[in-house]
Amino acid sequence: MTTSAKAGPSRPMSLDEFRRRRPRLRNVNKEAAARLTRLDKLACWITDHVGTMGFFILILAWTVLWLGWNLLAPSQLQFDPPMGFVFWLFISNMIQLLLMPLIMIGQNVQGRHSEIRAEHDLEVNVKAEQEIEVILRHLEYQNAILIAMVQKLGITLDEDQHAGAHRG
């Protein structure tokens, strides 16, 4: 901001005025959650839970019990003949076929939410930059007033002090 000593610096916008003018911040997490359908929520829930150690342990326990029973139980109690385990393979494949699209849907929903959060972060950063600009204008204004006061008092600044005062 360039100002002349005679005219005086122009007064910058106050921080309170700036805050009154700017739009309020939104809670994008609540907004995104409000837009989710029940199926989106289900897909996110499945995506969140399938990728856990608990789910892995559940599948491991189911596999060990299934295969153990069909290997060690008397042949009349076995329901999936050993070494073929056709029924176990069928159920395992069905679980995989159903889970994969659901996980992808959940990841797509979570990806959209992530993009919304990234855009909101950009908005917050732009607003912070504007606030910093207001503060810098105030500092520049105060600096100009101090220089004018020093000049009015007839105090001379050496070149290093004067250059530093104008650098802002």
Phi and psi in radians as a Rosetta constraint file:
Dihedral C 1 N 2 CA 2 C 2 CIRCULARHARMONIC -1.742 0.35
Dihedral N 2 CA 2 C 2 N 3 CIRCULARHARMONIC 2.321 0.35
Dihedral C 2 N 3 CA 3 C 3 CIRCULARHARMONIC -2.397 0.35
Dihedral N 3 CA 3 C 3 N 4 CIRCULARHARMONIC 2.619 0.35
Dihedral C 3 N 4 CA 4 C 4 CIRCULARHARMONIC -1.677 0.35
Dihedral N 4 CA 4 C 4 N 5 CIRCULARHARMONIC 2.676 0.35
Dihedral C 4 N 5 CA 5 C 5 CIRCULARHARMONIC -1.179 0.35
Dihedral N 5 CA 5 C 5 N 6 CIRCULARHARMONIC -0.548 0.35
Dihedral C 5 N 6 CA 6 C 6 CIRCULARHARMONIC -1.338 0.35
Dihedral N 6 CA 6 C 6 N 7 CIRCULARHARMONIC -0.823 0.35
Dihedral C 6 N 7 CA 7 C 7 CIRCULARHARMONIC -1.300 0.35
Dihedral N 7 CA 7 C 7 N 8 CIRCULARHARMONIC -0.511 0.35
Dihedral C 7 N 8 CA 8 C 8 CIRCULARHARMONIC 1.480 0.35
Dihedral N 8 CA 8 C 8 N 9 CIRCULARHARMONIC 2.659 0.35
Dihedral C 8 N 9 CA 9 C 9 CIRCULARHARMONIC -1.252 0.35
Dihedral N 9 CA 9 C 9 N 10 CIRCULARHARMONIC 2.628 0.35
Dihedral C 9 N 10 CA 10 C 10 CIRCULARHARMONIC -1.377 0.35
Dihedral N 10 CA 10 C 10 N 11 CIRCULARHARMONIC 2.450 0.35
Dihedral C 10 N 11 CA 11 C 11 CIRCULARHARMONIC -1.297 0.35
Dihedral N 11 CA 11 C 11 N 12 CIRCULARHARMONIC 2.212 0.35
Dihedral C 11 N 12 CA 12 C 12 CIRCULARHARMONIC -1.326 0.35
Dihedral N 12 CA 12 C 12 N 13 CIRCULARHARMONIC 2.853 0.35
Dihedral C 12 N 13 CA 13 C 13 CIRCULARHARMONIC -1.101 0.35
Dihedral N 13 CA 13 C 13 N 14 CIRCULARHARMONIC 2.423 0.35
Dihedral C 13 N 14 CA 14 C 14 CIRCULARHARMONIC -1.300 0.35
Dihedral N 14 CA 14 C 14 N 15 CIRCULARHARMONIC 2.758 0.35
Dihedral C 14 N 15 CA 15 C 15 CIRCULARHARMONIC -1.136 0.35
Dihedral N 15 CA 15 C 15 N 16 CIRCULARHARMONIC -0.634 0.35
Dihedral C 15 N 16 CA 16 C 16 CIRCULARHARMONIC -1.094 0.35
Dihedral N 16 CA 16 C 16 N 17 CIRCULARHARMONIC -0.756 0.35
Dihedral C 16 N 17 CA 17 C 17 CIRCULARHARMONIC -1.112 0.35
Dihedral N 17 CA 17 C 17 N 18 CIRCULARHARMONIC -0.730 0.35
Dihedral C 17 N 18 CA 18 C 18 CIRCULARHARMONIC -1.047 0.35
Dihedral N 18 CA 18 C 18 N 19 CIRCULARHARMONIC -0.788 0.35
Dihedral C 18 N 19 CA 19 C 19 CIRCULARHARMONIC -1.131 0.35
Dihedral N 19 CA 19 C 19 N 20 CIRCULARHARMONIC -0.622 0.35
Dihedral C 19 N 20 CA 20 C 20 CIRCULARHARMONIC -1.171 0.35
Dihedral N 20 CA 20 C 20 N 21 CIRCULARHARMONIC -0.580 0.35
Dihedral C 20 N 21 CA 21 C 21 CIRCULARHARMONIC -1.386 0.35
Dihedral N 21 CA 21 C 21 N 22 CIRCULARHARMONIC -0.549 0.35
Dihedral C 21 N 22 CA 22 C 22 CIRCULARHARMONIC -1.356 0.35
Dihedral N 22 CA 22 C 22 N 23 CIRCULARHARMONIC 2.614 0.35
Dihedral C 22 N 23 CA 23 C 23 CIRCULARHARMONIC -1.229 0.35
Dihedral N 23 CA 23 C 23 N 24 CIRCULARHARMONIC 2.611 0.35
Dihedral C 23 N 24 CA 24 C 24 CIRCULARHARMONIC -1.256 0.35
Dihedral N 24 CA 24 C 24 N 25 CIRCULARHARMONIC 2.664 0.35
Dihedral C 24 N 25 CA 25 C 25 CIRCULARHARMONIC -1.260 0.35
Dihedral N 25 CA 25 C 25 N 26 CIRCULARHARMONIC 2.558 0.35
Dihedral C 25 N 26 CA 26 C 26 CIRCULARHARMONIC -1.803 0.35
Dihedral N 26 CA 26 C 26 N 27 CIRCULARHARMONIC 2.742 0.35
Dihedral C 26 N 27 CA 27 C 27 CIRCULARHARMONIC -1.694 0.35
Dihedral N 27 CA 27 C 27 N 28 CIRCULARHARMONIC 1.616 0.35
Dihedral C 27 N 28 CA 28 C 28 CIRCULARHARMONIC -1.200 0.35
Dihedral N 28 CA 28 C 28 N 29 CIRCULARHARMONIC -0.418 0.35
Dihedral C 28 N 29 CA 29 C 29 CIRCULARHARMONIC -1.140 0.35
Dihedral N 29 CA 29 C 29 N 30 CIRCULARHARMONIC -0.758 0.35
Dihedral C 29 N 30 CA 30 C 30 CIRCULARHARMONIC -1.178 0.35
Dihedral N 30 CA 30 C 30 N 31 CIRCULARHARMONIC -0.693 0.35
Dihedral C 30 N 31 CA 31 C 31 CIRCULARHARMONIC -1.084 0.35
Dihedral N 31 CA 31 C 31 N 32 CIRCULARHARMONIC -0.774 0.35
Dihedral C 31 N 32 CA 32 C 32 CIRCULARHARMONIC -1.159 0.35
Dihedral N 32 CA 32 C 32 N 33 CIRCULARHARMONIC -0.719 0.35
Dihedral C 32 N 33 CA 33 C 33 CIRCULARHARMONIC -1.131 0.35
Dihedral N 33 CA 33 C 33 N 34 CIRCULARHARMONIC -0.617 0.35
Dihedral C 33 N 34 CA 34 C 34 CIRCULARHARMONIC -1.191 0.35
Dihedral N 34 CA 34 C 34 N 35 CIRCULARHARMONIC -0.458 0.35
Dihedral C 34 N 35 CA 35 C 35 CIRCULARHARMONIC -1.487 0.35
Dihedral N 35 CA 35 C 35 N 36 CIRCULARHARMONIC -0.167 0.35
Dihedral C 35 N 36 CA 36 C 36 CIRCULARHARMONIC -1.280 0.35
Dihedral N 36 CA 36 C 36 N 37 CIRCULARHARMONIC 2.393 0.35
Dihedral C 36 N 37 CA 37 C 37 CIRCULARHARMONIC -1.440 0.35
Dihedral N 37 CA 37 C 37 N 38 CIRCULARHARMONIC 2.986 0.35
Dihedral C 37 N 38 CA 38 C 38 CIRCULARHARMONIC -1.080 0.35
Dihedral N 38 CA 38 C 38 N 39 CIRCULARHARMONIC -0.677 0.35
Dihedral C 38 N 39 CA 39 C 39 CIRCULARHARMONIC -1.177 0.35
Dihedral N 39 CA 39 C 39 N 40 CIRCULARHARMONIC -0.657 0.35
Dihedral C 39 N 40 CA 40 C 40 CIRCULARHARMONIC -1.082 0.35
Dihedral N 40 CA 40 C 40 N 41 CIRCULARHARMONIC -0.772 0.35
Dihedral C 40 N 41 CA 41 C 41 CIRCULARHARMONIC -1.080 0.35
Dihedral N 41 CA 41 C 41 N 42 CIRCULARHARMONIC -0.724 0.35
Dihedral C 41 N 42 CA 42 C 42 CIRCULARHARMONIC -1.097 0.35
Dihedral N 42 CA 42 C 42 N 43 CIRCULARHARMONIC -0.791 0.35
Dihedral C 42 N 43 CA 43 C 43 CIRCULARHARMONIC -1.077 0.35
Dihedral N 43 CA 43 C 43 N 44 CIRCULARHARMONIC -0.714 0.35
Dihedral C 43 N 44 CA 44 C 44 CIRCULARHARMONIC -1.152 0.35
Dihedral N 44 CA 44 C 44 N 45 CIRCULARHARMONIC -0.714 0.35
Dihedral C 44 N 45 CA 45 C 45 CIRCULARHARMONIC -1.079 0.35
Dihedral N 45 CA 45 C 45 N 46 CIRCULARHARMONIC -0.805 0.35
Dihedral C 45 N 46 CA 46 C 46 CIRCULARHARMONIC -1.103 0.35
Dihedral N 46 CA 46 C 46 N 47 CIRCULARHARMONIC -0.775 0.35
Dihedral C 46 N 47 CA 47 C 47 CIRCULARHARMONIC -1.036 0.35
Dihedral N 47 CA 47 C 47 N 48 CIRCULARHARMONIC -0.756 0.35
Dihedral C 47 N 48 CA 48 C 48 CIRCULARHARMONIC -1.160 0.35
Dihedral N 48 CA 48 C 48 N 49 CIRCULARHARMONIC -0.617 0.35
Dihedral C 48 N 49 CA 49 C 49 CIRCULARHARMONIC -1.586 0.35
Dihedral N 49 CA 49 C 49 N 50 CIRCULARHARMONIC -0.488 0.35
Dihedral C 49 N 50 CA 50 C 50 CIRCULARHARMONIC -1.192 0.35
Dihedral N 50 CA 50 C 50 N 51 CIRCULARHARMONIC -0.561 0.35
Dihedral C 50 N 51 CA 51 C 51 CIRCULARHARMONIC -1.515 0.35
Dihedral N 51 CA 51 C 51 N 52 CIRCULARHARMONIC 0.573 0.35
Dihedral C 51 N 52 CA 52 C 52 CIRCULARHARMONIC -2.040 0.35
Dihedral N 52 CA 52 C 52 N 53 CIRCULARHARMONIC 2.821 0.35
Dihedral C 52 N 53 CA 53 C 53 CIRCULARHARMONIC -1.152 0.35
Dihedral N 53 CA 53 C 53 N 54 CIRCULARHARMONIC -0.569 0.35
Dihedral C 53 N 54 CA 54 C 54 CIRCULARHARMONIC -1.037 0.35
Dihedral N 54 CA 54 C 54 N 55 CIRCULARHARMONIC -0.757 0.35
Dihedral C 54 N 55 CA 55 C 55 CIRCULARHARMONIC -1.174 0.35
Dihedral N 55 CA 55 C 55 N 56 CIRCULARHARMONIC -0.718 0.35
Dihedral C 55 N 56 CA 56 C 56 CIRCULARHARMONIC -1.042 0.35
Dihedral N 56 CA 56 C 56 N 57 CIRCULARHARMONIC -0.788 0.35
Dihedral C 56 N 57 CA 57 C 57 CIRCULARHARMONIC -1.124 0.35
Dihedral N 57 CA 57 C 57 N 58 CIRCULARHARMONIC -0.676 0.35
Dihedral C 57 N 58 CA 58 C 58 CIRCULARHARMONIC -1.073 0.35
Dihedral N 58 CA 58 C 58 N 59 CIRCULARHARMONIC -0.812 0.35
Dihedral C 58 N 59 CA 59 C 59 CIRCULARHARMONIC -1.159 0.35
Dihedral N 59 CA 59 C 59 N 60 CIRCULARHARMONIC -0.718 0.35
Dihedral C 59 N 60 CA 60 C 60 CIRCULARHARMONIC -1.092 0.35
Dihedral N 60 CA 60 C 60 N 61 CIRCULARHARMONIC -0.795 0.35
Dihedral C 60 N 61 CA 61 C 61 CIRCULARHARMONIC -1.109 0.35
Dihedral N 61 CA 61 C 61 N 62 CIRCULARHARMONIC -0.753 0.35
Dihedral C 61 N 62 CA 62 C 62 CIRCULARHARMONIC -1.055 0.35
Dihedral N 62 CA 62 C 62 N 63 CIRCULARHARMONIC -0.764 0.35
Dihedral C 62 N 63 CA 63 C 63 CIRCULARHARMONIC -1.131 0.35
Dihedral N 63 CA 63 C 63 N 64 CIRCULARHARMONIC -0.806 0.35
Dihedral C 63 N 64 CA 64 C 64 CIRCULARHARMONIC -1.100 0.35
Dihedral N 64 CA 64 C 64 N 65 CIRCULARHARMONIC -0.776 0.35
Dihedral C 64 N 65 CA 65 C 65 CIRCULARHARMONIC -1.121 0.35
Dihedral N 65 CA 65 C 65 N 66 CIRCULARHARMONIC -0.801 0.35
Dihedral C 65 N 66 CA 66 C 66 CIRCULARHARMONIC -1.054 0.35
Dihedral N 66 CA 66 C 66 N 67 CIRCULARHARMONIC -0.939 0.35
Dihedral C 66 N 67 CA 67 C 67 CIRCULARHARMONIC -1.190 0.35
Dihedral N 67 CA 67 C 67 N 68 CIRCULARHARMONIC -0.675 0.35
Dihedral C 67 N 68 CA 68 C 68 CIRCULARHARMONIC -1.076 0.35
Dihedral N 68 CA 68 C 68 N 69 CIRCULARHARMONIC -0.812 0.35
Dihedral C 68 N 69 CA 69 C 69 CIRCULARHARMONIC -1.053 0.35
Dihedral N 69 CA 69 C 69 N 70 CIRCULARHARMONIC -0.816 0.35
Dihedral C 69 N 70 CA 70 C 70 CIRCULARHARMONIC -1.321 0.35
Dihedral N 70 CA 70 C 70 N 71 CIRCULARHARMONIC -0.236 0.35
Dihedral C 70 N 71 CA 71 C 71 CIRCULARHARMONIC -1.630 0.35
Dihedral N 71 CA 71 C 71 N 72 CIRCULARHARMONIC -0.646 0.35
Dihedral C 71 N 72 CA 72 C 72 CIRCULARHARMONIC -1.816 0.35
Dihedral N 72 CA 72 C 72 N 73 CIRCULARHARMONIC -0.355 0.35
Dihedral C 72 N 73 CA 73 C 73 CIRCULARHARMONIC -1.283 0.35
Dihedral N 73 CA 73 C 73 N 74 CIRCULARHARMONIC 2.724 0.35
Dihedral C 73 N 74 CA 74 C 74 CIRCULARHARMONIC -0.996 0.35
Dihedral N 74 CA 74 C 74 N 75 CIRCULARHARMONIC 2.551 0.35
Dihedral C 74 N 75 CA 75 C 75 CIRCULARHARMONIC -0.986 0.35
Dihedral N 75 CA 75 C 75 N 76 CIRCULARHARMONIC -0.567 0.35
Dihedral C 75 N 76 CA 76 C 76 CIRCULARHARMONIC -1.252 0.35
Dihedral N 76 CA 76 C 76 N 77 CIRCULARHARMONIC -0.319 0.35
Dihedral C 76 N 77 CA 77 C 77 CIRCULARHARMONIC -1.694 0.35
Dihedral N 77 CA 77 C 77 N 78 CIRCULARHARMONIC -0.173 0.35
Dihedral C 77 N 78 CA 78 C 78 CIRCULARHARMONIC -1.291 0.35
Dihedral N 78 CA 78 C 78 N 79 CIRCULARHARMONIC 2.376 0.35
Dihedral C 78 N 79 CA 79 C 79 CIRCULARHARMONIC -1.966 0.35
Dihedral N 79 CA 79 C 79 N 80 CIRCULARHARMONIC -0.112 0.35
Dihedral C 79 N 80 CA 80 C 80 CIRCULARHARMONIC -2.391 0.35
Dihedral N 80 CA 80 C 80 N 81 CIRCULARHARMONIC 1.781 0.35
Dihedral C 80 N 81 CA 81 C 81 CIRCULARHARMONIC -0.939 0.35
Dihedral N 81 CA 81 C 81 N 82 CIRCULARHARMONIC 2.353 0.35
Dihedral C 81 N 82 CA 82 C 82 CIRCULARHARMONIC -0.978 0.35
Dihedral N 82 CA 82 C 82 N 83 CIRCULARHARMONIC 2.673 0.35
Dihedral C 82 N 83 CA 83 C 83 CIRCULARHARMONIC 1.256 0.35
Dihedral N 83 CA 83 C 83 N 84 CIRCULARHARMONIC -0.372 0.35
Dihedral C 83 N 84 CA 84 C 84 CIRCULARHARMONIC -1.671 0.35
Dihedral N 84 CA 84 C 84 N 85 CIRCULARHARMONIC -0.830 0.35
Dihedral C 84 N 85 CA 85 C 85 CIRCULARHARMONIC 0.742 0.35
Dihedral N 85 CA 85 C 85 N 86 CIRCULARHARMONIC 0.822 0.35
Dihedral C 85 N 86 CA 86 C 86 CIRCULARHARMONIC -1.123 0.35
Dihedral N 86 CA 86 C 86 N 87 CIRCULARHARMONIC -0.739 0.35
Dihedral C 86 N 87 CA 87 C 87 CIRCULARHARMONIC -1.161 0.35
Dihedral N 87 CA 87 C 87 N 88 CIRCULARHARMONIC -0.731 0.35
Dihedral C 87 N 88 CA 88 C 88 CIRCULARHARMONIC -1.081 0.35
Dihedral N 88 CA 88 C 88 N 89 CIRCULARHARMONIC -0.763 0.35
Dihedral C 88 N 89 CA 89 C 89 CIRCULARHARMONIC -1.104 0.35
Dihedral N 89 CA 89 C 89 N 90 CIRCULARHARMONIC -0.711 0.35
Dihedral C 89 N 90 CA 90 C 90 CIRCULARHARMONIC -1.080 0.35
Dihedral N 90 CA 90 C 90 N 91 CIRCULARHARMONIC -0.868 0.35
Dihedral C 90 N 91 CA 91 C 91 CIRCULARHARMONIC -1.102 0.35
Dihedral N 91 CA 91 C 91 N 92 CIRCULARHARMONIC -0.740 0.35
Dihedral C 91 N 92 CA 92 C 92 CIRCULARHARMONIC -1.070 0.35
Dihedral N 92 CA 92 C 92 N 93 CIRCULARHARMONIC -0.759 0.35
Dihedral C 92 N 93 CA 93 C 93 CIRCULARHARMONIC -1.142 0.35
Dihedral N 93 CA 93 C 93 N 94 CIRCULARHARMONIC -0.667 0.35
Dihedral C 93 N 94 CA 94 C 94 CIRCULARHARMONIC -1.121 0.35
Dihedral N 94 CA 94 C 94 N 95 CIRCULARHARMONIC -0.740 0.35
Dihedral C 94 N 95 CA 95 C 95 CIRCULARHARMONIC -1.054 0.35
Dihedral N 95 CA 95 C 95 N 96 CIRCULARHARMONIC -0.799 0.35
Dihedral C 95 N 96 CA 96 C 96 CIRCULARHARMONIC -1.096 0.35
Dihedral N 96 CA 96 C 96 N 97 CIRCULARHARMONIC -0.774 0.35
Dihedral C 96 N 97 CA 97 C 97 CIRCULARHARMONIC -1.110 0.35
Dihedral N 97 CA 97 C 97 N 98 CIRCULARHARMONIC -0.602 0.35
Dihedral C 97 N 98 CA 98 C 98 CIRCULARHARMONIC -1.418 0.35
Dihedral N 98 CA 98 C 98 N 99 CIRCULARHARMONIC -0.639 0.35
Dihedral C 98 N 99 CA 99 C 99 CIRCULARHARMONIC -1.276 0.35
Dihedral N 99 CA 99 C 99 N 100 CIRCULARHARMONIC -0.665 0.35
Dihedral C 99 N 100 CA 100 C 100 CIRCULARHARMONIC -1.031 0.35
Dihedral N 100 CA 100 C 100 N 101 CIRCULARHARMONIC -0.878 0.35
Dihedral C 100 N 101 CA 101 C 101 CIRCULARHARMONIC -1.138 0.35
Dihedral N 101 CA 101 C 101 N 102 CIRCULARHARMONIC -0.633 0.35
Dihedral C 101 N 102 CA 102 C 102 CIRCULARHARMONIC -1.120 0.35
Dihedral N 102 CA 102 C 102 N 103 CIRCULARHARMONIC -0.710 0.35
Dihedral C 102 N 103 CA 103 C 103 CIRCULARHARMONIC -1.128 0.35
Dihedral N 103 CA 103 C 103 N 104 CIRCULARHARMONIC -0.727 0.35
Dihedral C 103 N 104 CA 104 C 104 CIRCULARHARMONIC -1.126 0.35
Dihedral N 104 CA 104 C 104 N 105 CIRCULARHARMONIC -0.689 0.35
Dihedral C 104 N 105 CA 105 C 105 CIRCULARHARMONIC -1.097 0.35
Dihedral N 105 CA 105 C 105 N 106 CIRCULARHARMONIC -0.816 0.35
Dihedral C 105 N 106 CA 106 C 106 CIRCULARHARMONIC -1.050 0.35
Dihedral N 106 CA 106 C 106 N 107 CIRCULARHARMONIC -0.707 0.35
Dihedral C 106 N 107 CA 107 C 107 CIRCULARHARMONIC -1.160 0.35
Dihedral N 107 CA 107 C 107 N 108 CIRCULARHARMONIC -0.638 0.35
Dihedral C 107 N 108 CA 108 C 108 CIRCULARHARMONIC -1.105 0.35
Dihedral N 108 CA 108 C 108 N 109 CIRCULARHARMONIC -0.769 0.35
Dihedral C 108 N 109 CA 109 C 109 CIRCULARHARMONIC -1.098 0.35
Dihedral N 109 CA 109 C 109 N 110 CIRCULARHARMONIC -0.802 0.35
Dihedral C 109 N 110 CA 110 C 110 CIRCULARHARMONIC -1.133 0.35
Dihedral N 110 CA 110 C 110 N 111 CIRCULARHARMONIC -0.600 0.35
Dihedral C 110 N 111 CA 111 C 111 CIRCULARHARMONIC -1.133 0.35
Dihedral N 111 CA 111 C 111 N 112 CIRCULARHARMONIC -0.727 0.35
Dihedral C 111 N 112 CA 112 C 112 CIRCULARHARMONIC -1.080 0.35
Dihedral N 112 CA 112 C 112 N 113 CIRCULARHARMONIC -0.728 0.35
Dihedral C 112 N 113 CA 113 C 113 CIRCULARHARMONIC -1.104 0.35
Dihedral N 113 CA 113 C 113 N 114 CIRCULARHARMONIC -0.700 0.35
Dihedral C 113 N 114 CA 114 C 114 CIRCULARHARMONIC -1.101 0.35
Dihedral N 114 CA 114 C 114 N 115 CIRCULARHARMONIC -0.710 0.35
Dihedral C 114 N 115 CA 115 C 115 CIRCULARHARMONIC -1.124 0.35
Dihedral N 115 CA 115 C 115 N 116 CIRCULARHARMONIC -0.686 0.35
Dihedral C 115 N 116 CA 116 C 116 CIRCULARHARMONIC -1.103 0.35
Dihedral N 116 CA 116 C 116 N 117 CIRCULARHARMONIC -0.769 0.35
Dihedral C 116 N 117 CA 117 C 117 CIRCULARHARMONIC -1.103 0.35
Dihedral N 117 CA 117 C 117 N 118 CIRCULARHARMONIC -0.690 0.35
Dihedral C 117 N 118 CA 118 C 118 CIRCULARHARMONIC -1.124 0.35
Dihedral N 118 CA 118 C 118 N 119 CIRCULARHARMONIC -0.726 0.35
Dihedral C 118 N 119 CA 119 C 119 CIRCULARHARMONIC -1.123 0.35
Dihedral N 119 CA 119 C 119 N 120 CIRCULARHARMONIC -0.688 0.35
Dihedral C 119 N 120 CA 120 C 120 CIRCULARHARMONIC -1.139 0.35
Dihedral N 120 CA 120 C 120 N 121 CIRCULARHARMONIC -0.702 0.35
Dihedral C 120 N 121 CA 121 C 121 CIRCULARHARMONIC -1.027 0.35
Dihedral N 121 CA 121 C 121 N 122 CIRCULARHARMONIC -0.706 0.35
Dihedral C 121 N 122 CA 122 C 122 CIRCULARHARMONIC -1.082 0.35
Dihedral N 122 CA 122 C 122 N 123 CIRCULARHARMONIC -0.776 0.35
Dihedral C 122 N 123 CA 123 C 123 CIRCULARHARMONIC -1.019 0.35
Dihedral N 123 CA 123 C 123 N 124 CIRCULARHARMONIC -0.797 0.35
Dihedral C 123 N 124 CA 124 C 124 CIRCULARHARMONIC -1.087 0.35
Dihedral N 124 CA 124 C 124 N 125 CIRCULARHARMONIC -0.739 0.35
Dihedral C 124 N 125 CA 125 C 125 CIRCULARHARMONIC -1.137 0.35
Dihedral N 125 CA 125 C 125 N 126 CIRCULARHARMONIC -0.683 0.35
Dihedral C 125 N 126 CA 126 C 126 CIRCULARHARMONIC -1.128 0.35
Dihedral N 126 CA 126 C 126 N 127 CIRCULARHARMONIC -0.742 0.35
Dihedral C 126 N 127 CA 127 C 127 CIRCULARHARMONIC -1.114 0.35
Dihedral N 127 CA 127 C 127 N 128 CIRCULARHARMONIC -0.702 0.35
Dihedral C 127 N 128 CA 128 C 128 CIRCULARHARMONIC -1.107 0.35
Dihedral N 128 CA 128 C 128 N 129 CIRCULARHARMONIC -0.690 0.35
Dihedral C 128 N 129 CA 129 C 129 CIRCULARHARMONIC -1.113 0.35
Dihedral N 129 CA 129 C 129 N 130 CIRCULARHARMONIC -0.689 0.35
Dihedral C 129 N 130 CA 130 C 130 CIRCULARHARMONIC -1.139 0.35
Dihedral N 130 CA 130 C 130 N 131 CIRCULARHARMONIC -0.704 0.35
Dihedral C 130 N 131 CA 131 C 131 CIRCULARHARMONIC -1.119 0.35
Dihedral N 131 CA 131 C 131 N 132 CIRCULARHARMONIC -0.700 0.35
Dihedral C 131 N 132 CA 132 C 132 CIRCULARHARMONIC -1.098 0.35
Dihedral N 132 CA 132 C 132 N 133 CIRCULARHARMONIC -0.684 0.35
Dihedral C 132 N 133 CA 133 C 133 CIRCULARHARMONIC -1.073 0.35
Dihedral N 133 CA 133 C 133 N 134 CIRCULARHARMONIC -0.723 0.35
Dihedral C 133 N 134 CA 134 C 134 CIRCULARHARMONIC -1.089 0.35
Dihedral N 134 CA 134 C 134 N 135 CIRCULARHARMONIC -0.774 0.35
Dihedral C 134 N 135 CA 135 C 135 CIRCULARHARMONIC -1.108 0.35
Dihedral N 135 CA 135 C 135 N 136 CIRCULARHARMONIC -0.752 0.35
Dihedral C 135 N 136 CA 136 C 136 CIRCULARHARMONIC -1.098 0.35
Dihedral N 136 CA 136 C 136 N 137 CIRCULARHARMONIC -0.666 0.35
Dihedral C 136 N 137 CA 137 C 137 CIRCULARHARMONIC -1.091 0.35
Dihedral N 137 CA 137 C 137 N 138 CIRCULARHARMONIC -0.702 0.35
Dihedral C 137 N 138 CA 138 C 138 CIRCULARHARMONIC -1.110 0.35
Dihedral N 138 CA 138 C 138 N 139 CIRCULARHARMONIC -0.736 0.35
Dihedral C 138 N 139 CA 139 C 139 CIRCULARHARMONIC -1.115 0.35
Dihedral N 139 CA 139 C 139 N 140 CIRCULARHARMONIC -0.731 0.35
Dihedral C 139 N 140 CA 140 C 140 CIRCULARHARMONIC -1.108 0.35
Dihedral N 140 CA 140 C 140 N 141 CIRCULARHARMONIC -0.702 0.35
Dihedral C 140 N 141 CA 141 C 141 CIRCULARHARMONIC -1.090 0.35
Dihedral N 141 CA 141 C 141 N 142 CIRCULARHARMONIC -0.828 0.35
Dihedral C 141 N 142 CA 142 C 142 CIRCULARHARMONIC -1.091 0.35
Dihedral N 142 CA 142 C 142 N 143 CIRCULARHARMONIC -0.687 0.35
Dihedral C 142 N 143 CA 143 C 143 CIRCULARHARMONIC -1.087 0.35
Dihedral N 143 CA 143 C 143 N 144 CIRCULARHARMONIC -0.758 0.35
Dihedral C 143 N 144 CA 144 C 144 CIRCULARHARMONIC -1.123 0.35
Dihedral N 144 CA 144 C 144 N 145 CIRCULARHARMONIC -0.701 0.35
Dihedral C 144 N 145 CA 145 C 145 CIRCULARHARMONIC -1.120 0.35
Dihedral N 145 CA 145 C 145 N 146 CIRCULARHARMONIC -0.775 0.35
Dihedral C 145 N 146 CA 146 C 146 CIRCULARHARMONIC -1.087 0.35
Dihedral N 146 CA 146 C 146 N 147 CIRCULARHARMONIC -0.733 0.35
Dihedral C 146 N 147 CA 147 C 147 CIRCULARHARMONIC -1.086 0.35
Dihedral N 147 CA 147 C 147 N 148 CIRCULARHARMONIC -0.758 0.35
Dihedral C 147 N 148 CA 148 C 148 CIRCULARHARMONIC -1.095 0.35
Dihedral N 148 CA 148 C 148 N 149 CIRCULARHARMONIC -0.702 0.35
Dihedral C 148 N 149 CA 149 C 149 CIRCULARHARMONIC -1.143 0.35
Dihedral N 149 CA 149 C 149 N 150 CIRCULARHARMONIC -0.757 0.35
Dihedral C 149 N 150 CA 150 C 150 CIRCULARHARMONIC -1.108 0.35
Dihedral N 150 CA 150 C 150 N 151 CIRCULARHARMONIC -0.726 0.35
Dihedral C 150 N 151 CA 151 C 151 CIRCULARHARMONIC -1.149 0.35
Dihedral N 151 CA 151 C 151 N 152 CIRCULARHARMONIC -0.673 0.35
Dihedral C 151 N 152 CA 152 C 152 CIRCULARHARMONIC -1.157 0.35
Dihedral N 152 CA 152 C 152 N 153 CIRCULARHARMONIC -0.599 0.35
Dihedral C 152 N 153 CA 153 C 153 CIRCULARHARMONIC -1.320 0.35
Dihedral N 153 CA 153 C 153 N 154 CIRCULARHARMONIC -0.185 0.35
Dihedral C 153 N 154 CA 154 C 154 CIRCULARHARMONIC 1.413 0.35
Dihedral N 154 CA 154 C 154 N 155 CIRCULARHARMONIC 0.317 0.35
Dihedral C 154 N 155 CA 155 C 155 CIRCULARHARMONIC -1.502 0.35
Dihedral N 155 CA 155 C 155 N 156 CIRCULARHARMONIC 2.290 0.35
Dihedral C 155 N 156 CA 156 C 156 CIRCULARHARMONIC -1.701 0.35
Dihedral N 156 CA 156 C 156 N 157 CIRCULARHARMONIC 2.387 0.35
Dihedral C 156 N 157 CA 157 C 157 CIRCULARHARMONIC -1.684 0.35
Dihedral N 157 CA 157 C 157 N 158 CIRCULARHARMONIC 2.452 0.35
Dihedral C 157 N 158 CA 158 C 158 CIRCULARHARMONIC -1.253 0.35
Dihedral N 158 CA 158 C 158 N 159 CIRCULARHARMONIC 2.951 0.35
Dihedral C 158 N 159 CA 159 C 159 CIRCULARHARMONIC -1.073 0.35
Dihedral N 159 CA 159 C 159 N 160 CIRCULARHARMONIC -0.641 0.35
Dihedral C 159 N 160 CA 160 C 160 CIRCULARHARMONIC -1.130 0.35
Dihedral N 160 CA 160 C 160 N 161 CIRCULARHARMONIC -0.748 0.35
Dihedral C 160 N 161 CA 161 C 161 CIRCULARHARMONIC -1.169 0.35
Dihedral N 161 CA 161 C 161 N 162 CIRCULARHARMONIC -0.750 0.35
Dihedral C 161 N 162 CA 162 C 162 CIRCULARHARMONIC -1.153 0.35
Dihedral N 162 CA 162 C 162 N 163 CIRCULARHARMONIC -0.744 0.35
Dihedral C 162 N 163 CA 163 C 163 CIRCULARHARMONIC -1.098 0.35
Dihedral N 163 CA 163 C 163 N 164 CIRCULARHARMONIC -0.735 0.35
Dihedral C 163 N 164 CA 164 C 164 CIRCULARHARMONIC -1.135 0.35
Dihedral N 164 CA 164 C 164 N 165 CIRCULARHARMONIC -0.612 0.35
Dihedral C 164 N 165 CA 165 C 165 CIRCULARHARMONIC -1.214 0.35
Dihedral N 165 CA 165 C 165 N 166 CIRCULARHARMONIC -0.568 0.35
Dihedral C 165 N 166 CA 166 C 166 CIRCULARHARMONIC -1.543 0.35
Dihedral N 166 CA 166 C 166 N 167 CIRCULARHARMONIC -0.287 0.35
Dihedral C 166 N 167 CA 167 C 167 CIRCULARHARMONIC -1.117 0.35
Dihedral N 167 CA 167 C 167 N 168 CIRCULARHARMONIC -0.802 0.35
